[in-house]
Amino acid sequence: MVLKKGILSVILGFLTVLPGLFISCGAADGLIGLNADFLPENRNLEIPVITQTDTVITVNTSTAFSVSVTWDNTVYHWAVLQGGGSIEEEGETVTYTASGTAEDVIISCYATRTGFTDSGLAQAELTVTALEVLPTPGISGLSALFPSGSAVFTASGSGAGVTYSWSVTGGGAIGATGTSVTYTAPAGETTAVISCAASQEGYADSSPSTYTVYVKNNHYALLTSTTTTAGTDFNPASATAVSWTGINIDSDYFDHNGINPERLTVKQDGDYFLALTIPFQSALLRSAVRSEVYVNGTVVPGTVAESSYIRNSSAHSESSDHLAVLLDGLSANDYIEVKVLQGGILGTVTVSSIATLYVEYVEPEKVIFSGTATETTGPTPANLNESTAYPLKWTHSVNESGYTHSNSANPEDIILDSAGYYLVFVNLPLSNADYNIRFNVKAVIELDGATVPGGEAKQGYIRAYSGHQESSVHWSGLVYAASAGSTLRVKTQREASSGTVTTGTGRSASLYIEKVEPAAFVFSGSGTALSGGSDWNPLPAQDILWTTTGIIDSDTYTHSTGANSQNVVITQAGDYLLVYNDALGFTGAPDSFIRMNPTIQVHLDGTTVTGAETKTHYVRNYSTEGNYESSGSLVFYLRSVTSGQVVTVTAGQEGETGTMDDSHAALLTLIRKN
């Protein structure tokens, strides 16, 4: 058979290329040994398989995507199908960079190759989350500074490797960065807000934390006196105003002039803290002076001071009145007076050194509580002289944020909402109508059911003879609450004879609490011994030895608990509020010694501070009716103390010889005020 030339040529051409078509391929091609790419039904590229390094990344970071199986001469096309960010468009492995927004992202990829149909679209999902935000730092430092003063502020709580950035509004200057920076207050008063934020690579900056600093002077009036408007007798038959001489008058807050020297007028609305000290001497038998505060001619409830009983026997010829109280809600142009009145036998009682009145404007940012009481929770509520101690039920007039108290439900409980240090001042008037009996009620200050260190006051002896039917008890000190939610109570209890003792008609106890936050510019100490031993009734007087109890601002004070522990050295010139309290008792045989009365005096560089004394430690020591214990309280303003001056406190005999010991530790607190 003869083939045509054209057909023969086609057959020869096919035979020439046939060996190249026989290559290895999978059985799935349907034709063993034949390259599937050349089959018409397999001209579509397969959908790529995407692998990814991460499924979750944070904003502004990058991650890799790739295809797990690749073909020669194939191009892979990438895109962000959903969401933001950017990606390289081609490559078997590409980098995706997220935007600054937290979102869900879909990445797509398809393949192309010359002579082939594009593959279908492959997708991969990715979650973009926000950067982990650094914790807001905490700030520690001082919340109160004097103008031109400075303090270190420290940030904490945001972890290692963190950079802190600081700023301040409201005046003053602060370091820009650092874990600890120094803030310098301006020369004038202001409220400054310090801000601090934390930053670290790979994290979102923290929210800024803020800390408020009050840059304030102490606005106060300090007055002294040795006379009333009627003369030098402080024991008149009717209430007579004390006539004052101004030592320091802040003219923006107070007015005092020679026209009405008995009046101190306030010029700003607000609350005012008042501290009164009047030392007395008398040659009368059984004298006492009642001192009381008036505003606009009306007695202020809770302001009775009547601890000044003088027997004038067994060398007991001196005593004193003391008061530390809040006058809340005063209005501009209100005027304050202190009036004195006969509390025992009528006759002349004079000031033994000098009377002192200190009145301080209480800045609105201070955390304070104030209340009055006339009854306890006891079986006979009006009787403060029960053998069992019962707490007073308080009606608050000031109950700011920081305290929890109800006038109706458990009014005896004052809850301190945060841990810290609190100044506490208690004033308790006492009254009894019996005759020829000896009474003495003591106040007990408790925190969470336990008596606070030094927490007894018992200078309220009533002789119930020669017209002496009333007295008063006073306590002042610094109380430490170790945890938030601590409960403060003030209890009353019998110390001498049984019988009914009340606050008296129209009279009430008062309580003032002020949080010291933070515990800056403070020295706090306690004492249980004197430089000559344990007798608190020595002659001559001896220094009280102090042990630091809790806080001492080392920038303001130096004190050694070893040698010379009686000395508290002031290292910063300024004004200082001194708060002292003690509780003493006679431990010998009844009637062996009678009418002891140790006197407590404050000294600067060994010199007695005029008027800075308490002489309320009279103890009768009577076997039939008791009265073996007493106490002293002193709140006194030390003005213009210079750097390097040394504060000491002494105890010395005033009445009869006899050993007096501390039944509770004496307390000393110093707070820089200017």
SEFIGU-154716 format. One line per 4 residues: number of its first residue (from 1); for each residue x, z, y of C-alpha. Coordinates in pm, whole numbers, plus 50000, padded with zeros to 5 digits. Layout:
N
NUM = X:Z:Y  ... $
END
This chain:
674
1 = 50000:50000:50000  50128:49902:50339  50086:50147:50636  50033:50030:50986 $
5 = 50319:50087:51220  50123:50316:51464  49998:50548:51199  50342:50575:51048 $
9 = 50487:50680:51379  50237:50971:51417  50311:51097:51066  50685:51090:51127 $
13 = 50644:51280:51456  50439:51552:51295  50693:51597:51017  50964:51636:51278 $
17 = 50797:51943:51451  50648:52096:51135  50950:52323:51050  50918:52497:51391 $
21 = 50561:52591:51320  50642:52791:51009  50735:53137:51130  50646:53488:51014 $
25 = 50314:53621:51141  50057:53873:51028  49794:53803:50771  49534:53874:51033 $
29 = 49619:53536:51189  49428:53377:50911  49706:53128:50842  50019:53267:50675 $
33 = 50334:53146:50849  50159:52984:51148  50222:53109:51509  49882:53241:51625 $
37 = 49960:53171:51991  49908:52804:51920  49568:52857:51770  49290:52769:52016 $
41 = 49083:53082:51936  49379:53329:52022  49467:53214:52375  49335:53549:52535 $
45 = 49588:53829:52607  49513:54168:52459  49410:54456:52690  49719:54669:52766 $
49 = 49741:55026:52637  49829:55264:52922  50035:55579:52872  50075:55833:53151 $
53 = 50322:56112:53223  50063:56348:53375  49690:56383:53378  49693:56627:53672 $
57 = 49919:56620:53976  49903:56777:54322  49854:56599:54651  50146:56398:54794 $
61 = 50335:56402:54462  50416:56113:54221  50381:56038:53851  50460:55746:53612 $
65 = 50230:55507:53425  50343:55252:53162  50213:55018:52893  50285:55128:52537 $
69 = 50313:54772:52383  50471:54488:52576  50489:54112:52519  50766:53881:52629 $
73 = 50706:53683:52945  50403:53896:53028  50330:54039:53374  50137:54366:53410 $
77 = 49926:54413:53721  49843:54766:53843  49594:54894:54101  49421:55209:54222 $
81 = 49068:55140:54112  48919:55463:54246  49053:55714:54495  49352:55704:54730 $
85 = 49725:55694:54698  49953:55398:54626  50107:55228:54323  50354:54950:54247 $
89 = 50161:54637:54153  50378:54504:53869  50600:54639:53598  50583:54778:53249 $
93 = 50640:55125:53410  50524:55204:53763  50508:55505:53997  50187:55630:54149 $
97 = 50203:55847:54464  49898:56056:54544  49748:56086:54889  49706:56416:55069 $
101 = 49349:56451:54944  49239:56629:54630  49034:56377:54426  48975:56204:54092 $
105 = 49174:55880:54063  49137:55581:53827  49439:55359:53768  49386:55006:53628 $
109 = 49617:54754:53460  49574:54402:53320  49821:54151:53175  49889:53783:53262 $
113 = 50104:53516:53091  50147:53148:53150  49923:52947:52923  49708:53247:52836 $
117 = 49384:53392:52958  49427:53720:53152  49371:54033:52950  49082:54264:53007 $
121 = 49121:54567:53239  49271:54890:53105  49198:55220:53286  49356:55563:53301 $
125 = 49217:55873:53473  49415:56115:53686  49314:56434:53871  49482:56498:54205 $
129 = 49454:56862:54305  49544:57034:54628  49879:57207:54650  49873:57567:54537 $
133 = 49822:57768:54852  50066:58050:54909  49904:58392:54930  49841:58519:55280 $
137 = 50126:58757:55358  50074:59121:55438  50211:59260:55763  50338:59614:55806 $
141 = 50445:59769:56132  50306:59981:56413  49955:59940:56551  50039:60124:56874 $
145 = 50336:60084:57104  50430:60198:57449  50495:59935:57718  50846:59787:57684 $
149 = 50876:59946:57341  50970:59756:57026  50904:59779:56655  50999:59593:56338 $
153 = 50725:59403:56155  50769:59300:55792  50589:59034:55589  50531:59068:55217 $
157 = 50323:58951:54925  50379:58574:54919  50649:58561:54649  51017:58470:54627 $
161 = 51175:58182:54816  50917:58192:55092  50984:58131:55460  50779:58334:55709 $
165 = 50688:58202:56052  50572:58440:56325  50391:58410:56655  50225:58644:56904 $
169 = 49942:58612:57152  49848:58856:57423  50194:58937:57552  50536:59035:57431 $
173 = 50793:58848:57226  50862:58826:56854  51124:58664:56632  51014:58320:56511 $
177 = 51115:58346:56145  51234:58600:55893  51090:58846:55645  51135:59117:55910 $
181 = 51127:59050:56283  51127:59263:56597  50834:59260:56836  50910:59367:57192 $
185 = 50610:59478:57394  50560:59370:57755  50607:59610:58044  50232:59646:58097 $
189 = 49939:59737:57878  49794:59470:57653  49638:59401:57316  49875:59175:57124 $
193 = 49789:58986:56805  50083:58911:56578  50043:58623:56332  50250:58537:56025 $
197 = 50223:58245:55781  50421:58171:55465  50560:57829:55363  50754:57699:55062 $
201 = 50838:57353:54929  50584:57239:54674  50314:57471:54805  50056:57455:55076 $
205 = 50125:57689:55368  49938:58016:55355  49663:58105:55592  49809:58310:55876 $
209 = 49754:58683:55864  49705:58876:56187  49792:59227:56296  49669:59385:56617 $
213 = 49907:59593:56826  49777:59805:57111  50035:59841:57386  49914:60145:57577 $
217 = 50021:60430:57797  49864:60772:57746  49603:60825:58016  49574:61197:58073 $
221 = 49539:61484:58314  49745:61801:58284  49642:62106:58488  49748:62470:58508 $
225 = 49597:62787:58651  49632:63160:58702  49308:63206:58901  48938:63142:58900 $
229 = 48732:63042:59202  48673:63417:59250  49030:63543:59210  49272:63648:58936 $
233 = 49021:63826:58711  48926:63609:58410  48672:63861:58279  48380:63839:58526 $
237 = 48023:63949:58453  47891:63596:58510  48039:63259:58420  48304:63164:58678 $
241 = 48501:62839:58696  48877:62831:58654  49058:62688:58957  49318:62429:58854 $
245 = 49638:62287:58998  49715:61929:58897  50051:61874:58725  49983:61514:58628 $
249 = 49670:61317:58713  49634:60955:58602  49448:60829:58907  49295:60533:58721 $
253 = 49115:60769:58485  49083:61104:58664  49028:61258:59002  49122:61613:59104 $
257 = 49144:61741:59460  49164:62054:59667  48802:62039:59776  48677:62129:59427 $
261 = 48991:62242:59240  48776:62371:58953  48656:62016:58876  48829:61736:58692 $
265 = 48633:61414:58742  48661:61124:58496  48664:60772:58639  48608:60569:58321 $
269 = 48323:60571:58071  48433:60687:57729  48545:60974:57507  48791:61241:57616 $
273 = 48996:61487:57412  49036:61832:57566  49286:62105:57474  49271:62446:57641 $
277 = 49519:62734:57619  49473:63060:57815  49701:63356:57737  49568:63693:57853 $
281 = 49683:64047:57918  49464:64351:57974  49473:64729:58014  49107:64759:57912 $
285 = 48985:64902:57583  48829:64625:57376  48821:64338:57622  48766:63973:57535 $
289 = 48717:63660:57745  48480:63377:57661  48604:63037:57780  48362:62745:57768 $
293 = 48358:62382:57880  48093:62245:58116  48018:61883:58208  47819:61831:58527 $
297 = 47735:62201:58530  47599:62215:58173  47768:62380:57874  47897:62131:57615 $
301 = 47793:62235:57261  48082:62333:57036  48325:62424:57314  48338:62805:57288 $
305 = 48682:62976:57285  48656:63353:57243  48944:63465:57021  49097:63690:57287 $
309 = 49005:64041:57172  49247:64306:57311  49225:64661:57178  49484:64799:57423 $
313 = 49602:65052:57168  49906:65061:56937  50083:64837:57194  49821:64562:57154 $
317 = 49763:64442:57511  49771:64061:57484  49569:63780:57330  49463:63421:57406 $
321 = 49182:63164:57404  49227:62820:57247  49014:62508:57218  49068:62151:57100 $
325 = 48753:61938:57116  48615:61591:57186  48394:61534:57489  48222:61216:57378 $
329 = 48019:60967:57575  48121:61070:57925  48033:60844:58216  48237:60761:58522 $
333 = 48203:61037:58784  48116:61307:58532  48310:61623:58607  48462:61878:58369 $
337 = 48491:62252:58432  48614:62546:58228  48427:62869:58295  48521:63219:58183 $
341 = 48296:63515:58117  48318:63876:58002  48316:63894:57619  48380:64264:57572 $
345 = 48406:64551:57812  48387:64463:58180  48704:64494:58384  49010:64302:58490 $
349 = 49179:64063:58247  49448:63836:58386  49648:63538:58267  49975:63659:58118 $
353 = 50177:63345:58193  49973:63036:58281  49654:62867:58163  49682:62500:58065 $
357 = 49417:62229:58044  49501:61892:57888  49245:61609:57893  49319:61270:57738 $
361 = 49122:60946:57753  49064:60837:57393  49135:60467:57359  48835:60282:57205 $
365 = 49042:60144:56917  49113:60493:56781  48931:60582:56459  48749:60908:56538 $
369 = 48471:61137:56417  48298:61419:56600  48017:61652:56503  47858:61994:56548 $
373 = 47715:62249:56305  47519:62575:56308  47450:62627:55936  47611:62609:55594 $
377 = 47473:62500:55256  47461:62868:55152  47154:63067:55045  47112:63197:55400 $
381 = 47226:62890:55594  47267:63058:55933  47491:63334:55791  47856:63227:55799 $
385 = 47975:63556:55648  47895:63514:55278  48131:63639:55006  48129:63286:54863 $
389 = 48262:63001:55074  47996:62746:55173  48053:62423:55370  47914:62367:55717 $
393 = 47651:62096:55757  47757:61856:56031  47549:61649:56270  47772:61373:56399 $
397 = 47771:61241:56753  48058:60998:56685  48086:60837:56341  48295:60526:56376 $
401 = 48395:60275:56111  48653:60454:55902  48425:60746:55811  48115:60775:55598 $
405 = 47875:61055:55691  47502:61119:55688  47326:61370:55909  47060:61418:55641 $
409 = 47205:61350:55293  47499:61582:55211  47582:61641:55578  47864:61875:55473 $
413 = 48070:61579:55343  48282:61364:55571  48427:61074:55372  48762:60938:55490 $
417 = 48729:60570:55411  49101:60497:55392  49416:60678:55291  49638:60814:55564 $
421 = 49699:61094:55811  49421:61257:56013  49438:61507:56297  49163:61765:56243 $
425 = 49038:62018:56499  48779:62285:56412  48611:62528:56653  48373:62792:56519 $
429 = 48197:63046:56747  48087:63372:56585  47819:63622:56684  47690:63951:56539 $
433 = 47435:64199:56674  47537:64504:56465  47712:64811:56605  48040:64983:56521 $
437 = 48134:64751:56236  48429:64517:56197  48361:64152:56108  48587:63853:56054 $
441 = 48479:63511:55927  48738:63262:55811  48717:62884:55806  48862:62694:55510 $
445 = 48950:62325:55540  48923:62140:55210  49002:61789:55093  48843:61683:54764 $
449 = 48767:62045:54681  49119:62183:54741  49233:62376:55047  49466:62157:55253 $
453 = 49817:62295:55318  49785:62568:55579  49408:62518:55576  49269:62856:55685 $
457 = 49163:62991:56025  49067:63358:56067  49124:63486:56421  48752:63562:56478 $
461 = 48762:63946:56462  48449:64114:56603  48468:64486:56671  48091:64520:56739 $
465 = 48168:64797:56986  48205:64821:57365  48006:64500:57401  48236:64296:57181 $
469 = 47978:64112:56969  48118:63756:56971  48437:63576:56886  48563:63236:56764 $
473 = 48779:63069:56500  49001:62765:56557  49204:62538:56328  49424:62242:56414 $
477 = 49649:62038:56191  49746:61713:56027  49565:61634:55701  49691:61374:55453 $
481 = 49443:61179:55241  49636:61023:54953  49356:60781:54864  49055:60616:55020 $
485 = 48725:60797:54980  48856:61153:55009  48597:61411:55111  48666:61655:55393 $
489 = 48472:61981:55414  48493:62289:55636  48375:62609:55469  48313:62957:55605 $
493 = 48364:63284:55417  48374:63659:55473  48715:63816:55546  48612:64169:55654 $
497 = 48279:64359:55649  47957:64219:55507  47669:64141:55738  47512:63850:55918 $
501 = 47741:63648:56143  47605:63330:56303  47731:63079:56556  47515:63252:56816 $
505 = 47215:63145:57019  47268:62804:57174  47620:62779:57030  47756:62553:56758 $
509 = 48073:62478:56565  48252:62154:56646  48474:61919:56448  48693:61640:56579 $
513 = 48892:61403:56355  49133:61133:56472  49320:60904:56236  49691:60866:56304 $
517 = 49736:60501:56206  49999:60430:56120  50187:60760:56111  50420:60660:56393 $
521 = 50600:60878:56648  50509:61179:56432  50696:61480:56301  50511:61696:56051 $
525 = 50655:62016:55910  50555:62339:55743  50711:62682:55749  50690:62989:55527 $
529 = 50991:63190:55652  51171:63292:55968  51539:63280:56047  51560:63654:55968 $
533 = 51342:63665:55658  50976:63667:55558  50836:63915:55813  50632:63727:56076 $
537 = 50609:64036:56300  50976:64090:56388  51129:64245:56695  51302:64062:56854 $
541 = 51135:63726:56786  51281:63491:56523  51268:63115:56470  51030:62959:56218 $
545 = 51221:62749:55962  51066:62406:55904  51045:62189:55598  50945:61828:55659 $
549 = 50610:61764:55491  50523:61402:55458  50635:61218:55769  50907:61211:56026 $
553 = 50969:60916:56255  51348:60899:56235  51360:60688:56552  51198:60971:56748 $
557 = 51314:61293:56579  51602:61434:56380  51562:61736:56156  51764:61897:55880 $
561 = 51605:62096:55600  51941:62265:55545  52135:62421:55830  51939:62482:56152 $
565 = 51607:62384:55996  51435:62563:56285  51541:62278:56516  51338:61962:56571 $
569 = 51546:61735:56794  51369:61488:57022  51564:61161:57039  51326:60964:57263 $
573 = 51243:61084:57613  50871:61114:57679  50561:61331:57651  50467:61500:57323 $
577 = 50152:61661:57190  50234:61975:56989  49984:62094:56727  50051:62429:56558 $
581 = 49857:62640:56309  49931:62942:56093  49753:63194:55871  49905:63542:55842 $
585 = 49815:63858:55656  49921:64219:55606  50009:64292:55243  50094:64662:55269 $
589 = 49871:64962:55210  49547:64981:55412  49575:65201:55720  49954:65224:55682 $
593 = 50005:65008:55989  49726:64906:56225  49675:64660:56509  49958:64416:56439 $
597 = 49958:64104:56655  50248:63859:56612  50295:63622:56906  50391:63256:56856 $
601 = 50585:63083:57135  50726:62732:57183  51076:62678:57322  51273:62379:57452 $
605 = 51649:62425:57425  51589:62795:57377  51378:62837:57691  51015:62944:57650 $
609 = 50767:62676:57755  50541:62849:58004  50194:62896:57859  50277:62745:57518 $
613 = 50182:63045:57306  49912:63181:57079  49845:63555:57051  49535:63577:56831 $
617 = 49685:63747:56522  49522:64087:56568  49482:64268:56232  49305:64604:56218 $
621 = 49405:64677:55852  49122:64921:55799  49064:65053:55448  48687:65083:55492 $
625 = 48607:64750:55655  48909:64529:55593  49045:64275:55841  49384:64225:55682 $
629 = 49427:63863:55788  49432:63653:56102  49566:63323:56232  49681:63125:56533 $
633 = 49615:62775:56662  49787:62600:56952  49743:62248:57091  49978:62197:57384 $
637 = 50113:61903:57585  50491:61895:57635  50550:61681:57940  50873:61497:58033 $
641 = 51083:61599:57734  51430:61448:57762  51629:61287:57483  51828:61542:57288 $
645 = 51610:61842:57365  51543:62080:57078  51196:62214:56995  51178:62554:56826 $
649 = 50888:62789:56757  50928:63166:56729  50723:63453:56593  50763:63801:56740 $
653 = 50596:64141:56756  50337:64208:57028  50129:64492:56885  50214:64753:56625 $
657 = 50510:64749:56389  50425:64634:56037  50521:64351:55808  50305:64038:55836 $
661 = 50352:63757:55591  50218:63403:55574  49911:63374:55354  49932:62998:55412 $
665 = 50220:62792:55544  50246:62743:55918  50204:62382:56032  50384:62201:56311 $
669 = 50300:61848:56423  50462:61661:56712  50328:61325:56832  50493:61121:57103 $
673 = 50225:61022:57357  50419:60845:57638 $
END
